[in-house]
């Protein structure tokens, strides 16, 4: 993944490393219409960084339309 700045890269990596941030992202995405299986993946440890970024981007855009 390419980042527009070192600060954005650092912030993204920090957020992905935080279990609390991952929970917030997934909970918000599920509330916005994402399938509940994302929460299951988070709970069982199979949610990847790419998954988190994907649901964050998709459902942030959906909510802000």
Beta strands, then each sheet from edge to edge (+ up, - down):
end
